[in-house]
Amino acid sequence: MGTDSLINLHTHTWFSDGDYTPEQIVAVAERNQLTHVAITDHFATSKVRRSVLASDLEGYIGQIREAARNHRRVKVLAGVEID
C-alpha cells in the first residue's frame, strides 16, 4: 500500500446489516478505483438483526473470494467485525 492507495476497510453486506452482496460491494469499489476493500460483516452477535454465524463462515468467505476473482483490479480482504 502506497501513497496512491484508496482503501475501505469497513463494509457490511447482506450477511449482516448491509444491503448488498459481496459481489456488489467489490464491483462498486472497483468502479470507483479503490485499491483495496475489506468485507467485514458482524460476526456472531445480537447487536444487529443478522450476523455471520460460525456455520455460515465457509459460504461467507466463499462469496468474498468469488467477488475477488471477478474483480482483479481491487485487492479484496475478508474479515469480520467482532463485538
Secondary structure, DSSP 8 states (H G I E B T S, - for coil): --TT--EEEEE--TTTT-SS-HHHHHHHHHHTT-SEEEEEEEES-SSSS--B-GGGHHHHHHHHHHHHHH-TTSEEEEEEEE-
